[in-house]
Amino acid sequence: MKVTLIGAGNLATSLALALKEAKCIIPQIYSRTTESAETLARLVNSEPINHFSMLSDDADVYIISIKDIALEEVIPEVCKNRDDKVFLHTAGTMSVNCFEGWTTHYGVFYPMQTFSRERRVKFKEIPVFLEYSDDIARKRVDELARKLTNKVYYLSSEDRKYLHLSAVWACNFVNHCYDIASDILSAHDIPFSVLLPLIDETARKVHSLTPREAQTGPAVRFDENVIEKQVKLMNENAMEAQLYQLLSESIHEKHKKEK
């Protein structure tokens, strides 16, 4: 299968490497930034391009993996005069219908994982959520997904919005908490690495317990003595102190309801 990538960011990089490993051909990689396109293209033996006028018709599938805000602007450029091709986007919050009126065979290929250019991921272990416009798109996106992962699901645009929301809570917000913890430790010359066993065990626990069962700490029992002291320790950053207070109240409310 020939797959052209529109985008050369974090997700596109991991996807390109997985496609190469799956023996797919990647005719071209587009990025507005020439350097980004060239860097990724070198890794997967592809042609880098930085303008849509250079886009060829060689691919079976065109995957658009760019910022959501630019998707509707890019779709007409990519789909133009390619009615026999299949077009996919990778966005968690954008409806499959953003392709309507521009092409016939289209869908969504949404891998739910956090991606960074610097880290390789095992794509075979990543759940991928699919959506499609017609039978031609369904067959193509299903074939593509099963080349890359053992975990393939079908999900509507409406439900995918909530899946993405849950991922923001479980990944992006949690990582922000790591960042806050890192700042607190750094201010007192304590290495962030001391938290890694705690972080790893917390993640392991939710493989066998529900997140609510795994919850510990002063907020569960709403130990006001501890909470008040810790909020005072954060008095140099009012927003983070408020965040601590709100999270503590949210944790307590959820556990109070179950008593």
N, C-alpha and C positions, 0 to 999 in steps of 0.2 A: 504494500500500500504506500502511496506517495502522499505525504502530509506537509503542507507549507504552513509555517508559523508566522502569525502577525503579532509581533511582540518579542522582546528578548529580556524580559524581567525575571524575577525570582521563579514564578511558576513556569514560565515558558522555558527557562533554562533546564529545570528538572524534567519537564515534559520532553524536551528535545533529546536529552540524554537517555530517557526511557524509550523513546521511539527508536533511537539508534540501536539500543540494546535489543529491541524487539525486531530488528532487521527491517524496519520501515525506512523508506527513502525520504529525505527531507530536501526537496528541490531548492527552496529558498527560505530565508529568515529575514523578515522585515523589522526594522526599528527606525524611528525618526533619527536616532543617534547612530551615525555610521560606525563608531567604535563599538557600541553594544552589539550591533548586528554582526560585525566582523569577529568579535571575540567569541560569540556563541557559534557562529557558522564554522569557525576553525575546529571547534570541538566535535562537530557532527558532519563534517565534510559537505557543507551546504554553501549556497551562494548568498552572500549578504546583500541586501538592498535597502535603500533609505527613501524610496519614492514609489508610490503606487503605480506610476507609469511603467515601472520596471517589473511589475508583477506578472509572472508567466501563467499559462493555463495548464501547466504540467501536472498539477496535483489532483488527487481524487478528493481530498479533504483540505479545507482551509480552516485552521483553528485561530480564532482571534483572542489573544490573551493580553489585554491591555487594561488600563484604568476604566472603571465603569463609566465615568463622565465622558470619555472619548469614544465609547462604543458606538453610539448612534451616529456619530460623525464619520466614523471609519467604515461602517457596514456598507453604505452605498458605493464607496470607492472599491472595496474588495469584491463585492458581489457583481458589479457591473459586467454585463455580457458573459456571465458564466452560469447560465441557468442549468447546466447539466452537472454542476459540482455540488458538493455538500459543504455547508458552512456551519461552524460550531463556535460558541463562545464559552468562556470558562468562569463567568461571573456568578457569584453566589446570590446577588440581589437583583439581577436584571432578568426580566421575563424573556422567555423564548420568543415571544411575539415581536421583539425589537427587530427581527428580520423580515417581518411581514411587509409585503409590497416591494421588496428588493430582490427576493429570490424565492425559489420553490422548495428546495430541499435544505432544511436547516435544523439545528438542534442545540442542545447544551451538553457540555462535557465538563462536569464540576468535580474535581478531585478535592476531597475535604482533608487538607493537611496544611501545615505551615511550611512555607518554602523559603529557602535562602540560597543565594548563588554559591555561597561558600560551603554548603553541606550537601552531600549526596543522600538521597532518600531511597528506600526500597519501595518502588512504585507498586510492586506486586501486593504489598500489604495495605495500600491506600484504598479506602472506599471511594468509588467514583459514582456520581449520580447523573443519570442521563435523562434527556427529554428530546422529543423529535417532532417534526411537522408531518411526516408522511412515512410510508413504508420504506422508501428508498433511503431516507435519512436514518430510519431506525436500523436497517440492516448495516449501514456503513458505520454508524456510531457504535453499535453493539460489537461489530467485528473489531473495530479499533480498540474499544475499552478492554475486550477480553485478551487482546495481545499484550496489554500493559498491566492488568491487575486481575486478581482472583475475586475481587469484591465489587460486583456491579449491581447497581440498584436503579430503579426508575422512579422519578419523583417529579411532581408538578412544580411549576414556577412558584405557585402560592406556598406550597409546603417548603420549598427550597429556601425561601426567605427566612423561615423560622429555623431551619437547619443552620443557615449562615449566622443568624443571631446567636444561637447556642454556641457556635464555634468561637464567636467573638468573646463571649463570657468565659468559655473553657480555655481559650488560648491567649488571645490578645490582652484581656484584662488580667489574667493570671500572670502573664509575663510582665505586665506593668507593675504588679505587686512585687515580683522579683526585683525589678529595677528600683523600687522604693526601698526594699530591704537592703539592696546593695549599697544605696546611698547612705543609709543609716549605719551600716557596718563600716563603710569607707571613712566616714567622719570620725570613727574611733579606731582606725587602723586595724580593723578585723577583716580578714579575707572572706570574700563571698563563698569560697569553696567550703567553708565550715557548714553551710546550709545544704549542701548537695545531698548528703545522706537523708536529711529530713525531707527534701523535695522529692527524692527518688522513692522513699517509702510512702509518702502521701499519694504519689501517682500509682504505685503498686497496689495500694489498698483498694482503690476503686475498681480494680479488676475482679475483686471478690466481694466487696461491700458496696452498697449504694453510697453515693456522695454524702447523703444525710447521715447514714450510719457511720461513715468514716470521720465525720466532723468532730473535732476536739477543740480545746482552748477556752479562754475565759468568756467568750461571747455566748457559748452554748448555755451556760448557767447564768449568764449576765452578771459576772463578778464585777460589780461597779467599782470596787476598790482598785482592782488591777486595771480596768478600762480607764478609769479617771487618771491614774498615774501615767499610763502609756500615752494618753491624749496630750497630757502636759509635756511629755518628752518630745512631742512633735510640734511644739508651739511655734517653731520657726517657719513652719509651712502650714498655714491655716487650711489650705485646700486638702492636703493629705491628712491632716488631723480630722477634718470633717468627714473625709472618706472613711477613715478608721471607725469613727463613731457610727456612720450610717451602715457600714458593713456589719459591725457588731450588733446593731439593732436588727438588721435583716436576718442574721444568723439566729439570734434569740427568738425572733418572731416565728420562724419556720419550726424551730424545735419546741416552742411553747404550744403550738397548735397540735402537736402529736402527743402531748401529755394527757 
